[in-house]
Amino acid sequence: MKKTIIHERLQKLKAVNFWVELMSNPETKQFIIRLNQNRLELFGTDIDNNVIGYYSPETEIMSGGEKQAGKPYNLKDTGYFYDSFKIDVFSNYIVIDADGLKDNVDWSDPSEKVLGLAEYQFEILKLYIVPKLISLIKNEL
């Protein structure tokens, strides 16, 4: 049986792991990291949209008013935690990781649900990824 151009191109598409290529892109990684950081910074919530904690009056005094009592934690403080965010890409999933040890709490521990995306953020991610995925596929055809 003679192979057609379409058959050859479809075989080529099967060999490409678009997921790994797309998720390994530094811009895509940075976009996902910023989604995670924005949720923390703006809302102080975990991936289930629960507030991770509130600043106390003592913390407000110690921070000189920068951290206001009753406002949600944003875990930004020195910026070390945010700067340590990274993404590991596997064949069919990613892991968002960071060095999250602060005040005897490991915020990077999966049980804390701080690292990752909330359900609404997956919708934002789809809007970002779909055009890039289409472009990758077109380039392979």
Backbone as CSV, one residue per row, in Angstrom:
resi,resn,N_x,N_y,N_z,CA_x,CA_y,CA_z,C_x,C_y,C_z
1,MET,0.835,-1.175,0.000,0.000,0.000,0.000,0.888,1.249,0.000
2,LYS,0.558,2.153,-0.862,1.332,3.374,-1.002,0.942,4.366,0.096
3,LYS,1.948,4.910,0.760,1.688,5.907,1.803,1.405,7.258,1.157
4,THR,0.377,7.891,1.626,0.032,9.214,1.123,0.710,10.271,1.977
5,ILE,0.712,11.491,1.476,1.275,12.611,2.236,0.501,12.791,3.539
6,ILE,-0.814,12.635,3.483,-1.638,12.772,4.687,-1.254,11.708,5.708
7,HIS,-1.082,10.484,5.246,-0.687,9.394,6.153,0.652,9.699,6.809
8,GLU,1.604,10.171,6.014,2.926,10.494,6.562,2.847,11.612,7.604
9,ARG,2.037,12.621,7.324,1.891,13.733,8.274,1.178,13.291,9.553
10,LEU,0.198,12.422,9.417,-0.489,11.910,10.614,0.467,11.073,11.452
11,GLN,1.314,10.300,10.816,2.305,9.508,11.552,3.265,10.437,12.296
12,LYS,3.636,11.531,11.654,4.523,12.504,12.282,3.854,13.133,13.506
13,LEU,2.564,13.445,13.383,1.832,14.020,14.511,1.783,13.072,15.694
14,LYS,1.640,11.784,15.429,1.593,10.791,16.512,2.895,10.772,17.301
15,ALA,3.988,11.071,16.625,5.305,10.982,17.264,5.631,12.203,18.124
16,VAL,4.899,13.268,17.955,5.190,14.501,18.696,4.361,14.536,19.984
17,ASN,5.033,14.798,21.088,4.317,14.946,22.341,4.074,16.444,22.555
18,PHE,2.920,16.897,22.064,2.604,18.316,22.123,2.494,18.817,23.555
19,TRP,2.008,17.959,24.438,1.867,18.341,25.846,3.225,18.745,26.424
20,VAL,4.210,17.880,26.262,5.540,18.147,26.822,6.145,19.378,26.165
21,GLU,6.011,19.477,24.855,6.576,20.622,24.155,5.936,21.930,24.623
22,LEU,4.637,21.931,24.739,3.919,23.140,25.160,4.230,23.500,26.603
23,MET,4.182,22.522,27.492,4.392,22.782,28.916,5.857,23.050,29.261
24,SER,6.774,22.623,28.416,8.197,22.875,28.657,8.619,24.264,28.198
25,ASN,7.765,24.921,27.450,8.059,26.265,26.970,8.169,27.211,28.166
26,PRO,9.265,27.959,28.272,9.448,28.867,29.417,8.308,29.884,29.594
27,GLU,7.751,30.364,28.482,6.640,31.317,28.586,5.401,30.659,29.192
28,THR,5.136,29.424,28.803,3.984,28.696,29.352,4.197,28.438,30.833
29,LYS,5.389,28.012,31.196,5.698,27.774,32.607,5.491,29.049,33.420
30,GLN,5.999,30.154,32.907,5.873,31.425,33.626,4.409,31.838,33.748
31,PHE,3.614,31.595,32.712,2.196,31.927,32.760,1.498,31.138,33.874
32,ILE,1.797,29.862,33.973,1.184,29.014,34.999,1.637,29.450,36.391
33,ILE,2.902,29.745,36.531,3.419,30.215,37.817,2.723,31.515,38.224
34,ARG,2.575,32.433,37.282,1.910,33.714,37.600,0.446,33.498,37.971
35,LEU,-0.223,32.550,37.330,-1.598,32.244,37.735,-1.633,31.850,39.208
36,ASN,-0.724,30.964,39.595,-0.663,30.496,40.982,-0.341,31.661,41.919
37,GLN,0.656,32.435,41.580,1.067,33.550,42.429,-0.015,34.626,42.522
38,ASN,-0.682,34.898,41.412,-1.750,35.916,41.429,-2.888,35.519,42.363
39,ARG,-3.258,34.256,42.363,-4.328,33.799,43.262,-3.923,34.019,44.716
40,LEU,-2.690,33.695,45.019,-2.195,33.879,46.387,-2.115,35.354,46.755
41,GLU,-1.531,36.126,45.863,-1.313,37.540,46.165,-2.618,38.336,46.246
42,LEU,-3.536,38.070,45.320,-4.774,38.853,45.272,-5.839,38.381,46.254
43,PHE,-5.922,37.064,46.454,-7.034,36.517,47.253,-6.593,35.756,48.496
44,GLY,-5.331,35.322,48.542,-4.856,34.553,49.689,-5.574,33.224,49.841
45,THR,-5.897,32.590,48.709,-6.670,31.346,48.752,-5.868,30.166,48.220
46,ASP,-6.312,28.969,48.638,-5.711,27.740,48.144,-6.421,27.317,46.850
47,ILE,-6.099,26.132,46.355,-6.682,25.692,45.081,-8.177,25.404,45.182
48,ASP,-8.685,25.279,46.397,-10.130,25.086,46.593,-10.840,26.409,46.890
49,ASN,-10.118,27.506,46.742,-10.619,28.862,47.003,-10.936,29.135,48.471
50,ASN,-10.273,28.408,49.365,-10.382,28.668,50.800,-9.239,29.588,51.217
51,VAL,-9.533,30.587,52.032,-8.492,31.483,52.535,-7.514,30.656,53.360
52,ILE,-6.214,30.858,53.121,-5.209,30.031,53.793,-4.897,30.508,55.206
53,GLY,-5.304,31.685,55.555,-5.092,32.217,56.892,-5.232,33.728,56.867
54,TYR,-5.322,34.309,58.047,-5.491,35.765,58.166,-4.392,36.339,59.038
55,TYR,-3.949,37.542,58.686,-2.958,38.224,59.501,-3.584,38.667,60.819
56,SER,-2.794,38.569,61.865,-3.254,38.934,63.207,-2.912,40.401,63.502
57,PRO,-3.516,40.965,64.551,-3.143,42.334,64.952,-1.650,42.434,65.291
58,GLU,-1.093,41.369,65.876,0.338,41.372,66.210,1.192,41.460,64.947
59,THR,0.773,40.715,63.915,1.510,40.744,62.653,1.435,42.127,62.025
60,GLU,0.287,42.770,62.134,0.144,44.125,61.582,1.128,45.077,62.265
61,ILE,1.240,44.966,63.569,2.157,45.830,64.315,3.601,45.538,63.919
62,MET,3.965,44.253,63.890,5.338,43.865,63.550,5.707,44.251,62.124
63,SER,4.736,44.277,61.221,5.028,44.603,59.816,4.929,46.099,59.539
64,GLY,4.635,46.867,60.579,4.482,48.308,60.387,3.255,48.669,59.565
65,GLY,2.263,47.792,59.612,1.015,48.046,58.894,0.978,47.501,57.479
66,GLU,2.118,46.952,57.021,2.145,46.387,55.665,1.185,45.201,55.542
67,LYS,1.135,44.382,56.586,0.214,43.242,56.621,-0.905,43.606,57.584
68,GLN,-2.066,43.878,57.044,-3.167,44.369,57.862,-3.933,43.223,58.515
69,ALA,-4.208,43.389,59.805,-4.962,42.387,60.565,-6.286,42.109,59.863
70,GLY,-6.605,40.803,59.774,-7.866,40.397,59.164,-7.786,40.180,57.665
71,LYS,-6.693,40.599,57.037,-6.511,40.371,55.594,-5.893,38.985,55.396
72,PRO,-6.225,38.325,54.288,-5.664,36.982,54.038,-4.153,37.009,53.813
73,TYR,-3.489,35.930,54.249,-2.068,35.753,53.946,-1.912,35.772,52.433
74,ASN,-0.800,36.351,51.970,-0.500,36.245,50.542,0.814,35.506,50.302
75,LEU,1.517,35.204,51.378,2.774,34.454,51.353,3.865,35.129,50.526
76,LYS,3.720,36.425,50.283,4.719,37.127,49.473,5.913,37.565,50.309
77,ASP,5.684,38.149,51.449,6.728,38.594,52.383,7.994,39.079,51.687
78,THR,9.053,38.299,51.794,10.350,38.688,51.219,10.414,38.422,49.724
79,GLY,9.496,37.622,49.216,9.515,37.252,47.801,10.232,35.937,47.549
80,TYR,10.888,35.390,48.587,11.654,34.147,48.409,10.760,32.997,47.928
81,PHE,9.621,32.828,48.568,8.704,31.741,48.195,8.277,31.887,46.734
82,TYR,7.853,33.083,46.349,7.404,33.315,44.965,8.553,33.086,43.983
83,ASP,9.746,33.549,44.338,10.903,33.387,43.461,11.311,31.927,43.294
84,SER,10.931,31.085,44.240,11.342,29.678,44.174,10.377,28.802,43.367
85,PHE,9.270,29.358,42.874,8.311,28.575,42.100,8.983,27.974,40.868
86,LYS,8.640,26.732,40.585,9.140,26.075,39.376,8.096,25.050,38.925
87,ILE,8.220,24.633,37.688,7.309,23.637,37.133,8.125,22.489,36.581
88,ASP,7.778,21.284,36.999,8.365,20.069,36.443,7.353,19.466,35.481
89,VAL,7.809,19.140,34.281,6.936,18.626,33.231,7.181,17.127,33.058
90,PHE,6.090,16.380,33.056,6.133,14.939,32.823,5.322,14.625,31.577
91,SER,5.261,13.371,31.193,4.638,13.016,29.918,3.166,13.393,29.803
92,ASN,2.443,13.457,30.926,1.017,13.812,30.826,0.519,14.652,32.005
93,TYR,1.429,15.259,32.746,1.033,16.152,33.833,2.209,17.056,34.199
94,ILE,1.907,18.085,34.982,2.950,18.974,35.491,2.844,19.028,37.014
95,VAL,3.941,19.411,37.634,3.959,19.621,39.081,4.491,21.028,39.329
96,ILE,3.711,21.807,40.070,4.164,23.130,40.489,4.805,22.939,41.858
97,ASP,6.033,23.416,42.003,6.757,23.218,43.255,7.401,24.546,43.664
98,ALA,7.768,24.625,44.929,8.443,25.811,45.462,9.042,25.454,46.811
99,ASP,9.936,26.288,47.271,10.510,26.132,48.602,9.607,26.904,49.557
100,GLY,8.677,26.192,50.192,7.625,26.860,50.940,7.732,26.849,52.439
101,LEU,8.891,26.514,52.995,9.007,26.452,54.451,9.060,27.856,55.040
102,LYS,8.057,28.165,55.877,7.996,29.481,56.514,7.231,29.350,57.825
103,ASP,7.806,29.871,58.873,7.164,29.860,60.191,6.662,28.465,60.566
104,ASN,7.514,27.476,60.356,7.224,26.073,60.702,6.067,25.462,59.916
105,VAL,5.672,26.085,58.830,4.657,25.521,57.935,5.302,25.355,56.575
106,ASP,5.160,24.181,55.983,5.679,23.954,54.638,4.543,24.208,53.657
107,TRP,4.485,25.411,53.123,3.401,25.804,52.221,3.455,25.051,50.906
108,SER,4.583,24.394,50.613,4.671,23.604,49.384,4.143,22.189,49.574
109,ASP,3.814,21.825,50.819,3.255,20.498,51.094,1.894,20.381,50.400
110,PRO,1.662,19.286,49.670,0.376,19.135,48.962,-0.848,19.278,49.853
111,SER,-0.728,18.922,51.136,-1.887,19.018,52.026,-2.298,20.471,52.271
112,GLU,-1.401,21.410,52.036,-1.720,22.826,52.207,-2.507,23.380,51.016
113,LYS,-2.438,22.697,49.889,-3.184,23.065,48.666,-2.892,24.482,48.189
114,VAL,-1.660,24.942,48.394,-1.285,26.287,47.980,-0.708,26.279,46.564
115,LEU,0.051,25.237,46.245,0.656,25.135,44.921,-0.287,24.378,43.995
116,GLY,-0.633,25.024,42.909,-1.554,24.433,41.943,-2.511,25.499,41.450
117,LEU,-3.470,25.077,40.666,-4.432,26.012,40.107,-5.824,25.702,40.621
118,ALA,-6.575,26.756,40.890,-7.988,26.613,41.239,-8.760,26.298,39.956
119,GLU,-9.945,25.763,40.106,-10.747,25.353,38.951,-10.912,26.492,37.939
120,TYR,-11.217,27.693,38.399,-11.414,28.814,37.478,-10.132,29.143,36.719
121,GLN,-8.975,28.842,37.313,-7.716,29.137,36.653,-7.432,28.179,35.494
122,PHE,-8.011,26.983,35.562,-7.853,26.061,34.432,-8.541,26.613,33.193
123,GLU,-9.625,27.329,33.375,-10.315,27.957,32.243,-9.424,29.039,31.622
124,ILE,-8.761,29.812,32.455,-7.830,30.835,31.973,-6.674,30.172,31.233
125,LEU,-6.166,29.084,31.806,-5.067,28.356,31.184,-5.471,27.808,29.814
126,LYS,-6.681,27.289,29.710,-7.164,26.788,28.413,-7.140,27.886,27.358
127,LEU,-7.605,29.076,27.734,-7.610,30.197,26.793,-6.198,30.549,26.331
128,TYR,-5.245,30.351,27.190,-3.854,30.633,26.851,-3.262,29.523,25.984
129,ILE,-3.563,28.270,26.331,-2.907,27.125,25.709,-3.475,26.743,24.338
130,VAL,-4.779,26.801,24.182,-5.392,26.305,22.945,-4.792,26.952,21.691
131,PRO,-4.677,28.279,21.613,-4.064,28.852,20.403,-2.623,28.382,20.183
132,LYS,-1.885,28.229,21.271,-0.500,27.762,21.151,-0.458,26.314,20.668
133,LEU,-1.375,25.502,21.155,-1.451,24.103,20.734,-1.812,24.010,19.257
134,ILE,-2.766,24.789,18.839,-3.160,24.802,17.412,-1.961,25.194,16.554
135,SER,-1.231,26.194,16.998,-0.045,26.628,16.262,1.003,25.527,16.173
136,LEU,1.245,24.824,17.277,2.194,23.719,17.268,1.787,22.631,16.282
137,ILE,0.516,22.293,16.288,0.019,21.253,15.395,0.159,21.692,13.937
138,LYS,-0.222,22.927,13.649,-0.100,23.440,12.282,1.365,23.391,11.816
139,ASN,2.269,23.743,12.705,3.698,23.728,12.336,4.208,22.325,12.050
140,GLU,3.605,21.330,12.656,4.011,19.951,12.421,3.399,19.360,11.149
141,LEU,2.314,19.954,10.697,1.671,19.463,9.466,2.418,20.001,8.300
